[in-house]
Amino acid sequence: MEFQNLITTEEQFQELQAHAGSPSIRAANKVIDRLDAHCVNFISKSPFLSLATYGPDGCCDVSPRGDQPGFVTVLSEQYLFIPERKGNNRLDSAKNILKNPGVGLLFMIPGMGETLRINGKAMLTRDSKLLEQDSVKGNPPLFGVIVKAEECFIHCAKAFIRSGIWDPQTWLSKELLPSAAAIMAAHMNLPAMGEEQVAEGLKESYQTRLY
């Protein structure tokens, strides 16, 4: 497939920037290099974040992380700790961090349009003290991710306003939602692993293997 008017040079990007305009004084000055009291408060109320990593081949990955508000622990003005709950055992983010520590985090609070973005460097840990303090029902996480915050800033709510994501009136009925089981069955394309079997496996996983 051929695409037209691609932006591939620094000169083309500068032209794009000129058309877009300069960042406002708010956008230009909102980035800090530490987890201040406002960041700590936001993180304490957030039950969900997206973790972006990239592998040695340059391919990127974004993975969701979620639990009760406050599941991410702020260790200091520079460091935070994300427990690794049970998932699909692919460990895509961990493999990427092992090779390339650069990560991006996007914290969300339900009902709030603004998000908190944190960029920095990550490392993997099995520190027993950190893991034990994030135990749920007696089950500590297998490992965790420590992130050194290098850039912290609030992102505006425009995307959330445009999408109406927090407005229940915009939500599809359950009957119209895509079927995760059907998608997985089609993508796996395995004998004796149809939509019904996948749906049963997902249900069992959600009920018994959250922690």
Contacts in CASP RR format, 6 or more apart in sequence:
PFRMAT RR
TARGET T0000
AUTHOR 0000-0000-0000
METHOD contacts of the structure
MODEL  1
MEFQNLITTEEQFQELQAHAGSPSIRAANKVIDRLDAHCVNFISKSPFLS
LATYGPDGCCDVSPRGDQPGFVTVLSEQYLFIPERKGNNRLDSAKNILKN
PGVGLLFMIPGMGETLRINGKAMLTRDSKLLEQDSVKGNPPLFGVIVKAE
ECFIHCAKAFIRSGIWDPQTWLSKELLPSAAAIMAAHMNLPAMGEEQVAE
GLKESYQTRLY
7 13 0 8 1.000
7 16 0 8 1.000
22 28 0 8 1.000
30 153 0 8 1.000
30 154 0 8 1.000
31 151 0 8 1.000
31 152 0 8 1.000
31 153 0 8 1.000
32 39 0 8 1.000
32 151 0 8 1.000
32 152 0 8 1.000
32 153 0 8 1.000
33 149 0 8 1.000
33 150 0 8 1.000
33 151 0 8 1.000
33 152 0 8 1.000
34 77 0 8 1.000
34 78 0 8 1.000
34 149 0 8 1.000
34 152 0 8 1.000
35 43 0 8 1.000
35 74 0 8 1.000
35 76 0 8 1.000
35 77 0 8 1.000
35 78 0 8 1.000
35 79 0 8 1.000
35 80 0 8 1.000
35 118 0 8 1.000
35 149 0 8 1.000
35 152 0 8 1.000
36 77 0 8 1.000
36 152 0 8 1.000
39 74 0 8 1.000
39 116 0 8 1.000
39 118 0 8 1.000
39 149 0 8 1.000
39 152 0 8 1.000
40 74 0 8 1.000
42 107 0 8 1.000
42 109 0 8 1.000
42 116 0 8 1.000
43 70 0 8 1.000
43 72 0 8 1.000
43 74 0 8 1.000
43 80 0 8 1.000
43 107 0 8 1.000
43 116 0 8 1.000
44 69 0 8 1.000
44 70 0 8 1.000
44 74 0 8 1.000
45 69 0 8 1.000
45 70 0 8 1.000
45 109 0 8 1.000
46 69 0 8 1.000
46 70 0 8 1.000
46 72 0 8 1.000
46 107 0 8 1.000
46 108 0 8 1.000
46 109 0 8 1.000
46 116 0 8 1.000
47 66 0 8 1.000
47 67 0 8 1.000
47 68 0 8 1.000
47 69 0 8 1.000
47 70 0 8 1.000
47 71 0 8 1.000
47 109 0 8 1.000
47 110 0 8 1.000
48 64 0 8 1.000
48 65 0 8 1.000
48 66 0 8 1.000
48 107 0 8 1.000
48 108 0 8 1.000
48 110 0 8 1.000
49 64 0 8 1.000
49 65 0 8 1.000
49 66 0 8 1.000
49 72 0 8 1.000
49 82 0 8 1.000
49 105 0 8 1.000
49 106 0 8 1.000
49 107 0 8 1.000
49 108 0 8 1.000
50 62 0 8 1.000
50 63 0 8 1.000
50 64 0 8 1.000
50 65 0 8 1.000
50 105 0 8 1.000
50 106 0 8 1.000
50 108 0 8 1.000
51 62 0 8 1.000
51 63 0 8 1.000
51 64 0 8 1.000
51 65 0 8 1.000
51 82 0 8 1.000
51 93 0 8 1.000
51 103 0 8 1.000
51 104 0 8 1.000
51 105 0 8 1.000
51 145 0 8 1.000
52 60 0 8 1.000
52 61 0 8 1.000
52 62 0 8 1.000
52 103 0 8 1.000
52 104 0 8 1.000
52 105 0 8 1.000
52 106 0 8 1.000
53 60 0 8 1.000
53 61 0 8 1.000
53 62 0 8 1.000
53 63 0 8 1.000
53 92 0 8 1.000
53 93 0 8 1.000
53 96 0 8 1.000
53 97 0 8 1.000
53 100 0 8 1.000
53 102 0 8 1.000
53 103 0 8 1.000
53 104 0 8 1.000
53 122 0 8 1.000
54 60 0 8 1.000
54 61 0 8 1.000
54 96 0 8 1.000
54 100 0 8 1.000
54 102 0 8 1.000
55 61 0 8 1.000
55 95 0 8 1.000
55 96 0 8 1.000
55 99 0 8 1.000
55 100 0 8 1.000
56 99 0 8 1.000
56 100 0 8 1.000
61 92 0 8 1.000
61 93 0 8 1.000
61 96 0 8 1.000
63 92 0 8 1.000
63 93 0 8 1.000
65 72 0 8 1.000
65 82 0 8 1.000
65 85 0 8 1.000
66 85 0 8 1.000
67 83 0 8 1.000
67 85 0 8 1.000
67 136 0 8 1.000
71 83 0 8 1.000
71 134 0 8 1.000
72 80 0 8 1.000
72 81 0 8 1.000
72 82 0 8 1.000
72 83 0 8 1.000
72 107 0 8 1.000
73 80 0 8 1.000
73 81 0 8 1.000
73 130 0 8 1.000
73 133 0 8 1.000
73 134 0 8 1.000
74 80 0 8 1.000
75 81 0 8 1.000
75 146 0 8 1.000
78 148 0 8 1.000
78 149 0 8 1.000
79 146 0 8 1.000
79 147 0 8 1.000
79 148 0 8 1.000
79 149 0 8 1.000
80 118 0 8 1.000
80 146 0 8 1.000
80 147 0 8 1.000
80 149 0 8 1.000
81 125 0 8 1.000
81 130 0 8 1.000
81 134 0 8 1.000
81 144 0 8 1.000
81 145 0 8 1.000
81 146 0 8 1.000
81 147 0 8 1.000
82 144 0 8 1.000
82 145 0 8 1.000
82 146 0 8 1.000
82 147 0 8 1.000
83 131 0 8 1.000
83 134 0 8 1.000
83 141 0 8 1.000
83 144 0 8 1.000
84 94 0 8 1.000
84 141 0 8 1.000
84 142 0 8 1.000
84 143 0 8 1.000
84 144 0 8 1.000
84 145 0 8 1.000
85 141 0 8 1.000
85 210 0 8 1.000
85 211 0 8 1.000
86 142 0 8 1.000
86 209 0 8 1.000
86 210 0 8 1.000
86 211 0 8 1.000
87 209 0 8 1.000
93 145 0 8 1.000
94 124 0 8 1.000
94 143 0 8 1.000
94 145 0 8 1.000
97 103 0 8 1.000
97 122 0 8 1.000
97 123 0 8 1.000
97 124 0 8 1.000
97 145 0 8 1.000
98 124 0 8 1.000
101 120 0 8 1.000
101 121 0 8 1.000
101 122 0 8 1.000
101 123 0 8 1.000
102 119 0 8 1.000
102 120 0 8 1.000
102 121 0 8 1.000
102 122 0 8 1.000
103 119 0 8 1.000
103 120 0 8 1.000
103 121 0 8 1.000
103 122 0 8 1.000
103 145 0 8 1.000
103 147 0 8 1.000
104 117 0 8 1.000
104 118 0 8 1.000
104 119 0 8 1.000
104 120 0 8 1.000
105 116 0 8 1.000
105 117 0 8 1.000
105 118 0 8 1.000
105 119 0 8 1.000
105 147 0 8 1.000
106 115 0 8 1.000
106 116 0 8 1.000
106 117 0 8 1.000
106 155 0 8 1.000
107 115 0 8 1.000
107 116 0 8 1.000
107 117 0 8 1.000
107 118 0 8 1.000
108 115 0 8 1.000
110 166 0 8 1.000
111 166 0 8 1.000
112 157 0 8 1.000
112 166 0 8 1.000
113 157 0 8 1.000
113 160 0 8 1.000
113 161 0 8 1.000
113 166 0 8 1.000
114 154 0 8 1.000
114 155 0 8 1.000
114 156 0 8 1.000
114 157 0 8 1.000
115 154 0 8 1.000
115 155 0 8 1.000
115 160 0 8 1.000
116 152 0 8 1.000
116 153 0 8 1.000
116 154 0 8 1.000
116 155 0 8 1.000
117 151 0 8 1.000
117 152 0 8 1.000
117 153 0 8 1.000
117 154 0 8 1.000
117 155 0 8 1.000
118 147 0 8 1.000
118 149 0 8 1.000
118 151 0 8 1.000
118 152 0 8 1.000
119 149 0 8 1.000
119 150 0 8 1.000
119 151 0 8 1.000
120 147 0 8 1.000
120 148 0 8 1.000
120 149 0 8 1.000
120 150 0 8 1.000
120 151 0 8 1.000
121 147 0 8 1.000
121 148 0 8 1.000
121 150 0 8 1.000
122 145 0 8 1.000
122 146 0 8 1.000
122 147 0 8 1.000
122 148 0 8 1.000
123 145 0 8 1.000
123 146 0 8 1.000
123 148 0 8 1.000
124 143 0 8 1.000
124 144 0 8 1.000
124 145 0 8 1.000
124 146 0 8 1.000
125 143 0 8 1.000
125 144 0 8 1.000
125 145 0 8 1.000
125 146 0 8 1.000
126 142 0 8 1.000
126 143 0 8 1.000
126 144 0 8 1.000
128 140 0 8 1.000
130 144 0 8 1.000
130 146 0 8 1.000
131 140 0 8 1.000
131 141 0 8 1.000
131 142 0 8 1.000
131 143 0 8 1.000
131 144 0 8 1.000
132 140 0 8 1.000
134 140 0 8 1.000
134 141 0 8 1.000
135 141 0 8 1.000
136 211 0 8 1.000
137 211 0 8 1.000
138 211 0 8 1.000
139 211 0 8 1.000
160 166 0 8 1.000
163 170 0 8 1.000
164 170 0 8 1.000
179 195 0 8 1.000
179 199 0 8 1.000
180 202 0 8 1.000
181 195 0 8 1.000
181 196 0 8 1.000
181 198 0 8 1.000
181 199 0 8 1.000
181 202 0 8 1.000
182 195 0 8 1.000
182 198 0 8 1.000
184 198 0 8 1.000
184 202 0 8 1.000
185 193 0 8 1.000
185 194 0 8 1.000
185 195 0 8 1.000
185 197 0 8 1.000
185 198 0 8 1.000
188 198 0 8 1.000
END
